[in-house]
Amino acid sequence: MSNSIPYIIAEAGVNHNGDINLAKQLVDVAYKSGADAVKFQTWKSGEIIGEFSFKVDYLEKHTSEKESFYDLLERLRLSYDEFRELKNYCDEVGIEFLSTPDGFESLDFLVDELNIPIIKVGSTELNHLSFLEAVGKKNRPVILSTGLGTLAEVHSAVDALRRGGGDELAITILQCTSEYPAPSDEMNIYVIKTFITIFNLPVGLSDHSTGIEASIAAVSLGSSVVEKHFTLDKKMDGPDHAASLTPNELKDFVLALRRVKTMLGDGIKTPTKSEIKNINGIRRSVLANTELKSGTVLKMKDLICKRPGTGIQPSEIQLLVGCKLKRDLKKDEPITWEDIFS
């Protein structure tokens, strides 16, 4: 896992439409965007759904009515051989390869053979405790999405990961709203604050909303990981394209998050390097309100606060009353402590 914060995952998901060449194009787009990793989804036939599975609304909207859920997933699935090729391609391009395992066999394949550095657990598995224990046993950093879940279920999921991998297992918890696209009023970004308070673990956002505002808010609240879907073309056939960023939007997204993180700073309130150069020109200081002769005992009427800020600070003006001048001063000339008899 790179040292970038936020760690930005360009979520290709199934937007390759089952075509390895489109998958490679998505890798190229993710790399050029500046994202830290590109992520896919890996499963074998029968690992996700049974014959009684049905499509949820967004799948019905963006896929053919004649195509069953099972057939849809078969069409979108890449084989293990194709994932081997895709992992090698990511290595050549220079971007971290990730993929969500959607079953026990796929978990073994991704970790034991492809050696993925992080295990991303999808929201589907939040209450799949035996799977989470198996994930924990791999002793890799885990990113856990929490869509569809309650806080109690997140507790149970974290406990299951710990049972598998121990108390030292690195876990990052992502707030997620499992709808595509997710309505703005259902994003509930403040859950990130809840996660920070309760779990004391790194947090982030799996962002299924349109636009980039949710991810910016998440970074502002302390997210160290952000995941966002992208596509080659929003008009392509498939379930997730319409809710995904275009290549240009993904690049802008990454740049915006990097810039926001820089803007957040360290939280210590002190003049910045740029401000230090501007202080004397922008701030006021104590000036002579009229021409003053050496030996004058200063009264408040003799003093005024204007720019520049090269004299005594306005907050100390009262200390000058009753003091004697060492030299003549012109009107509006800054007064310094060197001008005052001690």
C-alpha positions as CSV (number, residue, x, y, z in Angstrom):
1,M,0.0,0.0,0.0
2,S,1.4,3.4,-1.0
3,N,2.1,6.1,1.5
4,S,-0.4,8.5,-0.2
5,I,-3.1,9.9,2.0
6,P,-5.8,9.7,0.9
7,Y,-5.0,6.4,-0.7
8,I,-7.2,6.7,-3.9
9,I,-8.6,3.5,-5.4
10,A,-9.9,3.8,-9.0
11,E,-12.7,1.3,-8.9
12,A,-12.9,-0.4,-12.3
13,G,-15.2,-3.1,-10.9
14,V,-17.0,-4.8,-13.8
15,N,-16.8,-1.9,-16.1
16,H,-14.6,-3.9,-18.4
17,N,-17.8,-5.8,-19.4
18,G,-15.9,-9.1,-19.3
19,D,-13.3,-8.0,-21.9
20,I,-9.7,-8.2,-20.9
21,N,-8.7,-5.5,-23.4
22,L,-11.2,-3.1,-22.0
23,A,-9.8,-4.0,-18.5
24,K,-6.4,-3.0,-19.7
25,Q,-7.7,0.3,-21.0
26,L,-9.2,1.0,-17.6
27,V,-5.8,0.3,-16.0
28,D,-4.2,2.9,-18.3
29,V,-6.9,5.4,-17.4
30,A,-6.4,4.8,-13.7
31,Y,-2.6,5.1,-14.0
32,K,-2.9,8.4,-16.0
33,S,-5.3,9.8,-13.4
34,G,-2.7,9.6,-10.6
35,A,-4.8,7.1,-8.5
36,D,-2.8,4.8,-6.2
37,A,-4.5,1.6,-7.2
38,V,-7.0,0.2,-9.7
39,K,-9.5,-2.3,-8.4
40,F,-11.5,-5.1,-10.0
41,Q,-13.8,-7.9,-8.7
42,T,-12.9,-11.5,-8.8
43,W,-15.2,-14.5,-8.6
44,K,-15.7,-18.0,-10.0
45,S,-19.0,-19.3,-11.3
46,G,-21.4,-19.9,-8.5
47,E,-19.4,-18.1,-5.8
48,I,-21.8,-15.1,-5.5
49,I,-25.3,-16.1,-6.4
50,G,-27.7,-19.1,-6.4
51,E,-30.4,-19.9,-8.8
52,F,-33.0,-18.0,-6.8
53,S,-31.1,-14.7,-7.0
54,F,-32.8,-11.6,-8.4
55,K,-31.7,-8.3,-9.7
56,V,-32.1,-5.2,-7.5
57,D,-33.6,-2.1,-9.1
58,Y,-30.5,-0.4,-10.4
59,L,-29.5,-3.7,-12.1
60,E,-32.9,-4.0,-13.7
61,K,-32.6,-0.4,-14.9
62,H,-29.2,-0.8,-16.6
63,T,-29.3,-4.4,-17.9
64,S,-31.5,-6.5,-20.2
65,E,-34.7,-7.9,-18.8
66,K,-34.1,-11.1,-20.7
67,E,-30.7,-11.7,-19.0
68,S,-30.8,-13.4,-15.7
69,F,-28.6,-12.3,-12.8
70,Y,-26.5,-15.4,-13.1
71,D,-26.0,-14.9,-16.8
72,L,-25.2,-11.2,-16.3
73,L,-22.4,-12.1,-13.8
74,E,-21.1,-14.8,-16.1
75,R,-20.9,-12.2,-18.9
76,L,-19.1,-9.7,-16.7
77,R,-16.7,-12.2,-15.2
78,L,-13.0,-12.4,-16.0
79,S,-11.2,-15.8,-15.7
80,Y,-8.3,-16.4,-13.3
81,D,-6.0,-16.6,-16.4
82,E,-7.2,-13.1,-17.4
83,F,-6.6,-11.8,-13.9
84,R,-3.1,-13.2,-14.0
85,E,-2.6,-11.3,-17.3
86,L,-4.2,-8.2,-15.8
87,K,-2.0,-8.3,-12.7
88,N,1.1,-8.5,-14.8
89,Y,-0.1,-5.6,-16.9
90,C,-0.7,-3.4,-13.8
91,D,2.9,-4.2,-12.8
92,E,4.2,-3.2,-16.2
93,V,2.2,0.0,-16.2
94,G,3.2,0.9,-12.6
95,I,-0.1,1.0,-10.7
96,E,-1.1,-1.2,-7.8
97,F,-3.5,-4.0,-8.7
98,L,-6.4,-4.8,-6.3
99,S,-9.4,-6.9,-6.7
100,T,-12.3,-7.8,-4.4
101,P,-12.6,-11.5,-3.7
102,D,-16.2,-12.6,-4.0
103,G,-15.7,-16.1,-2.5
104,F,-13.3,-18.3,-0.6
105,E,-11.6,-19.7,-3.7
106,S,-11.1,-16.3,-5.2
107,L,-9.7,-15.0,-1.9
108,D,-7.1,-17.8,-2.0
109,F,-6.3,-17.1,-5.6
110,L,-5.9,-13.3,-5.2
111,V,-3.8,-13.5,-2.0
112,D,-1.8,-16.8,-2.4
113,E,-1.1,-16.6,-6.1
114,L,-1.4,-12.9,-7.2
115,N,-0.1,-11.6,-3.9
116,I,-2.4,-8.6,-3.6
117,P,-1.1,-6.2,-1.0
118,I,-4.5,-5.3,0.4
119,I,-7.7,-7.3,0.7
120,K,-10.7,-5.2,-0.2
121,V,-13.9,-6.7,1.3
122,G,-17.1,-5.6,-0.4
123,S,-20.3,-4.6,1.4
124,T,-21.9,-7.9,0.3
125,E,-19.7,-9.7,2.9
126,L,-20.3,-7.5,5.9
127,N,-22.4,-10.2,7.7
128,H,-20.5,-13.1,6.1
129,L,-18.5,-13.8,9.2
130,S,-16.9,-17.1,8.2
131,F,-15.5,-15.4,5.1
132,L,-14.3,-12.4,7.2
133,E,-12.4,-14.8,9.5
134,A,-10.8,-16.4,6.4
135,V,-9.8,-12.9,5.2
136,G,-8.3,-12.2,8.6
137,K,-6.2,-15.3,8.5
138,K,-4.5,-14.1,5.3
139,N,-2.8,-11.4,7.5
140,R,-2.9,-8.7,4.9
141,P,-4.2,-5.2,5.4
142,V,-8.0,-5.1,5.0
143,I,-10.3,-2.4,3.6
144,L,-13.8,-3.2,4.8
145,S,-16.9,-1.6,3.0
146,T,-19.9,-1.3,5.2
147,G,-22.8,-0.6,2.8
148,L,-26.2,-2.1,3.8
149,G,-25.0,-2.5,7.4
150,T,-25.7,-1.3,10.9
151,L,-23.2,-0.3,13.4
152,A,-23.7,-3.6,15.3
153,E,-22.9,-5.5,12.1
154,V,-19.7,-3.4,11.6
155,H,-18.7,-4.4,15.1
156,S,-19.3,-8.0,14.3
157,A,-17.4,-7.8,11.1
158,V,-14.4,-6.2,12.7
159,D,-14.5,-8.8,15.5
160,A,-14.6,-11.6,12.8
161,L,-11.5,-10.1,11.0
162,R,-9.7,-10.0,14.4
163,R,-10.6,-13.6,15.2
164,G,-8.9,-14.5,12.0
165,G,-5.9,-12.2,12.0
166,G,-5.5,-11.1,15.6
167,D,-5.6,-7.7,17.3
168,E,-2.7,-6.3,15.2
169,L,-4.5,-6.8,11.9
170,A,-4.6,-3.6,9.9
171,I,-8.2,-2.7,9.1
172,T,-9.6,0.4,7.4
173,I,-13.4,0.9,7.6
174,L,-15.2,2.6,4.7
175,Q,-18.6,4.3,4.9
176,C,-20.6,3.2,1.9
177,T,-24.1,3.6,0.6
178,S,-24.9,0.6,-1.6
179,E,-27.0,2.2,-4.3
180,Y,-25.9,3.3,-7.8
181,P,-25.8,6.2,-7.9
182,A,-26.3,6.8,-4.2
183,P,-28.7,9.7,-3.4
184,S,-27.0,12.7,-1.8
185,D,-29.3,12.6,1.2
186,E,-28.4,9.0,1.9
187,M,-24.6,9.4,1.9
188,N,-24.4,10.0,5.7
189,I,-20.7,11.1,5.6
190,Y,-20.8,11.8,9.3
191,V,-20.7,8.1,9.9
192,I,-17.0,8.5,9.3
193,K,-16.8,10.5,12.5
194,T,-18.7,7.8,14.3
195,F,-16.2,5.1,13.0
196,I,-13.2,7.2,14.1
197,T,-14.7,7.7,17.6
198,I,-15.8,4.1,18.2
199,F,-13.2,2.0,16.4
200,N,-10.1,4.1,16.5
201,L,-9.1,2.7,13.1
202,P,-8.4,4.3,9.8
203,V,-11.5,5.3,7.9
204,G,-12.6,6.1,4.4
205,L,-15.4,6.3,1.9
206,S,-16.5,4.0,-0.9
207,D,-18.2,6.7,-2.9
208,H,-21.1,5.7,-5.1
209,S,-22.5,9.2,-5.4
210,T,-22.4,11.4,-8.5
211,G,-19.8,14.2,-8.4
212,I,-16.8,14.5,-6.1
213,E,-18.3,16.4,-3.2
214,A,-18.8,13.4,-1.0
215,S,-15.2,12.3,-1.3
216,I,-14.0,15.8,-0.6
217,A,-16.1,15.9,2.6
218,A,-14.8,12.5,3.6
219,V,-11.2,13.6,3.2
220,S,-12.0,16.7,5.2
221,L,-13.3,14.5,8.0
222,G,-10.2,12.4,8.2
223,S,-10.5,9.7,5.6
224,S,-7.3,7.9,4.6
225,V,-8.9,5.8,1.8
226,V,-11.3,6.9,-0.9
227,E,-12.7,4.5,-3.6
228,K,-14.6,5.8,-6.7
229,H,-16.0,3.9,-9.7
230,F,-14.9,5.0,-13.2
231,T,-15.5,3.9,-16.7
232,L,-14.3,4.5,-20.3
233,D,-17.8,5.8,-21.3
234,K,-20.9,6.3,-19.2
235,K,-23.0,5.2,-22.2
236,M,-21.5,1.7,-22.4
237,D,-23.8,-1.2,-21.7
238,G,-23.5,-2.5,-18.2
239,P,-24.8,-2.0,-14.6
240,D,-22.2,0.5,-13.2
241,H,-21.2,2.8,-16.1
242,A,-23.9,5.4,-15.6
243,A,-22.8,6.0,-12.0
244,S,-19.1,6.1,-12.8
245,L,-16.6,8.9,-13.6
246,T,-15.3,9.4,-17.1
247,P,-11.5,9.3,-17.6
248,N,-11.3,13.1,-17.5
249,E,-13.5,13.2,-14.4
250,L,-11.4,10.6,-12.7
251,K,-8.2,12.7,-13.3
252,D,-10.0,15.8,-11.9
253,F,-11.2,13.8,-9.0
254,V,-7.7,12.6,-8.0
255,L,-6.3,16.1,-8.4
256,A,-9.1,17.6,-6.2
257,L,-8.6,15.1,-3.4
258,R,-4.8,15.6,-3.4
259,R,-5.3,19.4,-3.3
260,V,-7.9,19.2,-0.5
261,K,-5.6,17.0,1.6
262,T,-2.8,19.6,1.2
263,M,-5.2,22.4,2.1
264,L,-6.2,20.7,5.4
265,G,-2.8,21.2,6.8
266,D,-1.7,20.1,10.3
267,G,-4.3,22.0,12.4
268,I,-1.8,24.2,14.2
269,K,-2.8,27.8,14.0
270,T,0.3,29.9,13.2
271,P,1.3,32.3,10.4
272,T,2.2,30.4,7.3
273,K,5.4,31.1,5.2
274,S,3.3,33.2,2.8
275,E,1.6,35.1,5.5
276,I,4.9,35.9,7.3
277,K,6.0,37.7,4.1
278,N,2.8,39.7,4.2
279,I,2.4,40.5,7.9
280,N,4.1,43.9,7.9
281,G,2.3,45.1,4.8
282,I,-1.1,44.0,5.8
283,R,-1.3,44.4,9.6
284,R,-1.5,47.7,11.4
285,S,0.9,49.0,14.0
286,V,1.1,52.1,16.3
287,L,1.9,55.3,14.3
288,A,2.3,58.9,15.3
289,N,-1.0,60.7,14.9
290,T,0.8,64.0,14.3
291,E,4.3,65.3,14.2
292,L,5.9,64.6,17.6
293,K,9.1,66.0,19.1
294,S,11.8,64.2,21.0
295,G,11.0,64.2,24.7
296,T,7.2,64.2,24.1
297,V,5.4,62.3,26.8
298,L,2.9,60.3,24.8
299,K,-0.9,60.6,25.3
300,M,-3.5,58.4,23.6
301,K,-4.4,61.3,21.2
302,D,-0.8,61.2,19.9
303,L,-1.2,57.6,18.7
304,I,-3.1,55.9,15.9
305,C,-3.1,52.4,14.4
306,K,-2.6,52.1,10.7
307,R,-0.6,50.2,8.2
308,P,2.3,49.3,7.9
309,G,2.8,46.8,10.6
310,T,6.4,47.6,11.3
311,G,5.8,49.4,14.5
312,I,4.5,48.4,17.9
313,Q,1.5,46.1,17.8
314,P,-1.9,47.7,18.3
315,S,-2.6,45.3,21.2
316,E,0.2,47.1,23.1
317,I,-0.9,50.7,22.5
318,Q,-1.9,51.3,26.1
319,L,1.7,50.5,27.2
320,L,2.9,53.6,25.3
321,V,0.8,56.1,27.1
322,G,3.1,58.0,29.5
323,C,6.2,57.0,27.7
324,K,8.8,59.5,26.5
325,L,10.1,59.7,22.9
326,K,13.8,59.5,22.1
327,R,13.5,61.1,18.7
328,D,11.3,63.3,16.5
329,L,8.6,61.5,14.6
330,K,6.7,62.5,11.5
331,K,3.0,62.1,11.2
332,D,2.1,58.4,10.3
333,E,5.6,57.2,11.1
334,P,5.6,53.8,12.9
335,I,6.7,53.9,16.5
336,T,9.0,51.1,17.7
337,W,10.2,50.3,21.2
338,E,13.6,51.6,20.2
339,D,12.0,55.1,19.9
340,I,11.0,54.9,23.6
341,F,13.1,55.7,26.7
342,S,13.1,52.6,28.9
